[in-house]
Structure formats: C-alpha cells, structure tokens
Amino acid sequence: MSQHEMFAFQSSEELLQKAFDLGIELPFQTDLSPLFEELSLGSKRIDNRVAVQPMEGYDANPDGSPSELTFRRYKRFGSGGSSIIWFEATSVVPEGRSNPHQLWLHRQSVDGFTRLVEETRKEATQSFVAGHDIYCVLQLTHSGRYSKPRGMPQPQVALANPFLDEKEATLQIFSDKELDRLQGNFVDAALLAYQAGFDAVDIKACHGYVINELLAAFDRQNSKYGGFFNNRARFLTSVVKKIRREVSQIGIAVRMNAYDGIPFPYGFGSSRDESEEIDLTEPKQVVSRLIKEGCSLFNITAGIPYLFPHLGRPFDRPLPGAPVPPEHPLEGISRLISFTKKVQKENPEIPVVGTGYSWLRQYFPNVGAAVLKNDEAASIGLGRSAFAYPEAPKDLMNKGFLDPKKVCISCSRCTEMMRMGGSAGCVIRDKEIYGKQYKKLLQKGT
Ligand SMILES: Cc1cc2nc3c(=O)[nH]c(=O)nc-3n(C[C@H](O)[C@H](O)[C@H](O)COP(=O)(O)O)c2cc1C
C-alpha cells in the first residue's frame, strides 16, 4: 500500500508523475469545457457541471431554522457559480440532530428555509452569467448513532456494530415500529422542502447515519429491516416510493455510500468472504431499485468519517490525535472516482455527482473535466473546497484557472471545529469569521 503524503506539487506534471508512480490512472485534461456543459435535471436545464456538496455548518438557530451565518454560507455558494447546491444534512426530527445547531425542518422552521432558498437563488441569478439558475437539493437525515440533539451523545442505532460501538455503551436500538414512523417524518419533511422551494430532496444514506446503517443491517435479528437484501433496502426504498406518491412534484435524490470501509457483516459494499475487498454488487442493486422507484439523481460517497475519514475526504492533515491515513490521498481520490464511474456507467441516463476532489486543489477542474468527458459522472461535487473557495466556478468561467492562494488545503480544521461543537467553515480562507471562531473554540477547550 502507498504511503500518505501531503500535497506538494508545483505543477500538474508533478501531480501526474506521482499518480503514475503509484500506478493510478488519474483522469486529467487541460480542456475544461466539459465543466461548462449544460445538464438537464427534472424540468430544469443548468449551465455547468459543478456542484456544492452537502456540508453541515452547524450554525442553525436552536429551533432548526437557518441563522444569519447559514444565509451567508449559502449566498456565497449561490454567487460562486456552482449550478447544483446540495444543502447540508437537515434533520427530520429533533432527536435526530447531530448537534443542537444542525438544521431541522419542521412546520415552524419552514419559512426560514423558504427564505434561504429564495436568497440563494437570487444571489445565483444576479451574480453569475445571464440565465444562470441553480438546482437546489435538500439533504434529509436522522443522525442515528451520531445524534447529539442537546450537545451530548444520544445515539439511536439500527443494530450493534463492534467496529463502531463505544465500549460498554448501552445501545438504544430502533424498533421496527419506530422505523415505520420515521419514514413518515422523511415524507413530511419532503413536503415541507417542496413548499420551501427546493427542487429535490436527498434521502441521506451515507457516512454511517441511520439509513446507511440499515443498508448494512445483515445482523439485525427478527426484523423486517434486517438480514436479507430486500429487508435492508426496505427503509430507503419505501421512503422514496412514498415521497414519489405523496410529493409527486419534487425530485428525489440519494447520497449513498458505495463502501463503508468495514468488513462484512458490519459494513456495506464489502465482499462476503474473508478478503475484506470492496464489492459493489449490492450498492449497484440499491441504485437500480431506487431508479425504478423514481429516484432521479445520485451522489456517491464512501466511508464513515468518525472511523476512517480518509475514505470519503482525502486530506493532508488528520484531526489532532487521529492517525495518519494508511494510503496516499490520490488512492482515496481514485477510489471515489471509480465508485461514481461504476454507478454512472451502469445508469447513463441518471446523473451521478462525484465527490472527493478538494485535495486536488487548483487541479480539480482538470481531473473533473476528464471525468465528465469520459461520462464517469454528470457533475463534479466540491465539499471543503466550497467552504474555502465558493467562487471557484466563477473564476474558472472568467479566467480559465483557479487561484492557488484561494484553494482548500485539506487541513481538516473545518471538521475539527465541528467536532469541538462549533460551526464549520474555512479557518484558512474565511479567516475573518472562522479563524476567530476556531481560536475561541481552542481557548474554550484548553
Ligand atoms: C465540515 C464538513 C461537513 C460535512 N457535512 C456533510 C453533510 O452535511 N452531508 C454529507 O453528505 N456530507 C457531509 N460532508 C462530506 C462532504 O460532503 C464531502 O463528501 C467530503 O468533504 C469530500 O469532498 P471534498 O473532498 O470536496 O471535501 C461534510 C464534510 C465536512 C468536512
């Protein structure tokens, strides 16, 4: 296996040489025009292939509505030129919030979401090229194992998992009845999201949260949600089916883990033999089934950030005290690209958003353009980079290149802030707000 290294490339040649030395075929091209090709999503036609990935900012008001800081973040995304804005994980019930400042959509907070969508769209249409419109997706979730609605862990899980359970913790396991009810909460939230003006909702099935856990609930006993594939896919499929039926005008998306990074029978996307290899048979089956039920957009990701963060967000610097990843970030990027490619190639008619590009800094457009050109994704999603450099698409459009002084340096401080219970943003490139907040959090912690 390759060794972890920090990004230290002075040129694209050096980057490509490293990929070559590692035996990685990194898609790359200098022609960036594929990034500015149109894409049809539902009844909308958007004018580029750059997406903002869902990124929790943990800056909601206590009632779950967006705060001034939330508005600021999304207005920056809107004016930056990305044509898909995938709004962050938003809880469908108060007890499923992973932080007291996570967004929570309910009848009393919906007006705030309506304004958020309106203002984000307004920024987008006013600030980018004429006719530019955005596709707004809201990610709906229950944080399950990672719920912290009052700031202290209050986990509720689909099943015990020796790779994830805290030692000697008493687990609160969802009953089938609770899961039946929770489906209704997702449908109610989808209706509110439609009323708020979102184009689509995403039923979050990734990163170890409850629907992702259910997909890997091989060992959940005596339950219609555990064991066989149909049972494990039941929750997600039923939610999609019900939203299709009850909120027929909204688009349905799913952000899904192709691979959890945990061996069978505790992880999704792992082979069933001793090899611990990746096996995408089931993830691909889930995608086919969801397409049949009316899901029209996918976003493929991997890993459980609390366990192996490098699988989903390759980085230079781990969180303080966390181990250095066992592989080169380019391995992780190439793996994420290959997951998206496999899903996209099997389903060429359904757009798939790819992830994990921020570590590439100013070269993400070259890699992204080649991925698009090869039909290996329909849109290039940016997470940490969107915090650091929300106007990257605009710069690309106007200048044809990115400013290396504005790119994300994958320092993990946005995640660190979040883990310290603060809001998340870019400590390095958005210093005025988040540099100060980061310092305060550090002082509080010492
Ligand atoms: C601070 C932070 C918050 C995140 N919040 C979410 C989220 O709300 N929903 C989600 O699906 N992924 C979330 N992610 C993961 C990102 O969407 C993305 O998959 C990951 O950062 C890799 O993409 P990148 O290399 O462009 O950063 C978050 C990541 C970070 C660092």
The ligand as an ORCA input file, in Angstrom:
! r2SCAN-3c Opt
* xyz 0 1
  C     -17.267     20.076      7.822
  C     -17.891     19.028      6.953
  C     -19.274     18.870      6.956
  C     -19.868     17.890      6.132
  N     -21.223     17.764      6.127
  C     -21.811     16.836      5.317
  C     -23.231     16.741      5.224
  O     -23.985     17.519      5.807
  N     -23.727     15.758      4.422
  C     -22.934     14.906      3.705
  O     -23.444     14.035      2.995
  N     -21.587     15.034      3.734
  C     -21.016     15.972      4.504
  N     -19.669     16.137      4.476
  C     -18.861     15.397      3.469
  C     -18.727     16.253      2.190
  O     -19.967     16.475      1.588
  C     -17.797     15.608      1.150
  O     -18.298     14.354      0.802
  C     -16.363     15.439      1.646
  O     -15.898     16.604      2.286
  C     -15.426     15.083      0.488
  O     -15.470     16.043     -0.539
  P     -14.301     17.158     -0.674
  O     -13.040     16.413     -0.954
  O     -14.730     18.020     -1.816
  O     -14.262     17.884      0.622
  C     -19.058     17.072      5.304
  C     -17.670     17.234      5.325
  C     -17.080     18.194      6.127
  C     -15.587     18.365      6.102
*
